[in-house]
Amino acid sequence: MNLTGKVLAITGSDGVLGQSTASVLSGHGARVALLAHAKTPSGAEPAGALHYGGIDLTMEDAARGVMDRIVKDAGRLDGLINVAGGFRWEKLEGGALDVWDAMYRLNLRTAVVSCQAALPHLLRAGGGRIVNVGAMGAAKAAAGMGAYAASKAGVAKLTEALADELKDRGITVNAILPSTLDTPRNRLDMPTADFSRWVAPAAAAEVIAFLVSDAARAVTGALIPVAGRV
Ligand SMILES: NC(=O)c1ccc[n+]([C@@H]2O[C@H](COP(=O)([O-])OP(=O)(O)OC[C@H]3O[C@@H](n4cnc5c(N)ncnc54)[C@H](OP(=O)(O)O)[C@@H]3O)[C@@H](O)[C@H]2O)c1
């Protein structure tokens, strides 16, 4: 996979999948622009990466501002990978309504806001790539997964609608749907699971690398399960 010459923005870049994605895309030659929630760099940023800290992607002004800065600093923007997101397990009975709002803001609003902010730059570049991160768990929600699954189902529908909207304008929009990523947090939460069945973050990042590459130019509107052996 050769991504040389491409400038790719990655949201949630200081999280587990975000860091892996930055490392894999950079390894394939891309210049990565890291949109981090935390203010200070983690120290794991690939060499040559652009780092933008303290960015809350629920805020339209922050998203627009950072996309403008990327184009000013790197000269162009070729793709956006929306990794920012998160999980909360809570049953409806006795649960807080706020969790539904929080999951919506974290998983869907951040993706919508980032897409809207990146779009003028991708169109100006004559085309580009958007990759969202949904979740396999959104297909059939188990108990306690309602708010999370609803927000990730929203990410899937955003992907399909935006792919259709942009299909004649050179921008592909796809989503990967991970099952369970092999993260320290998941190992803590599910200590008896067989971690080898989960998806290594770098393996999910390689699917993203394909989707942002020229080789994937005919793929748009796809919701791609990245399930490992779960
Ligand atoms: N882990 C899994 O098994 C799994 C399975 C299916 C799908 N996914 C999806 O994969 C993605 C990455 O997961 P992960 O495990 O790598 O999660 P993670 O380590 O928690 O990373 C998520 C990142 O998003 C950032 N973020 C949160 N709110 C934000 C905001 N308002 N604006 C900008 N950034 C914000 C977080 O920053 P802070 O920590 O500073 O808030 C964090 O750096 C998520 O979308 C997740 O839903 C994960």
The ligand as an ORCA input file, in Angstrom:
! r2SCAN-3c Opt
* xyz 0 1
  N     -12.371     -0.931     21.617
  C     -13.211     -1.727     20.960
  O     -13.316     -2.940     21.208
  C     -14.059     -1.160     19.866
  C     -15.006     -1.975     19.215
  C     -15.794     -1.433     18.197
  C     -15.639     -0.104     17.840
  N     -14.718      0.659     18.502
  C     -14.579      2.068     18.115
  O     -13.244      2.297     17.705
  C     -12.874      3.649     18.014
  C     -11.573      3.661     18.810
  O     -11.710      2.848     19.946
  P     -10.546      2.792     21.035
  O     -10.740      1.535     21.786
  O      -9.257      3.102     20.388
  O     -11.003      4.009     21.986
  P     -10.124      5.030     22.842
  O      -8.790      4.467     23.142
  O     -11.001      5.437     23.984
  O      -9.946      6.248     21.850
  C     -10.994      7.133     21.563
  C     -10.407      8.512     21.431
  O     -11.476      9.449     21.125
  C     -11.197     10.642     21.854
  N     -12.364     11.487     22.070
  C     -13.366     11.304     22.937
  N     -14.230     12.326     22.888
  C     -13.752     13.193     21.973
  C     -14.176     14.456     21.508
  N     -15.307     15.042     21.953
  N     -13.435     15.076     20.575
  C     -12.302     14.520     20.106
  N     -11.843     13.310     20.516
  C     -12.554     12.668     21.451
  C     -10.670     10.114     23.189
  O     -10.006     11.129     23.914
  P     -10.122     11.148     25.529
  O      -9.714      9.800     25.998
  O      -9.209     12.261     25.916
  O     -11.569     11.458     25.829
  C      -9.747      9.007     22.720
  O      -8.468      9.490     22.419
  C     -14.058      4.256     18.744
  O     -14.866      4.970     17.843
  C     -14.782      3.041     19.274
  O     -16.149      3.261     19.518
  C     -13.930      0.171     19.488
*
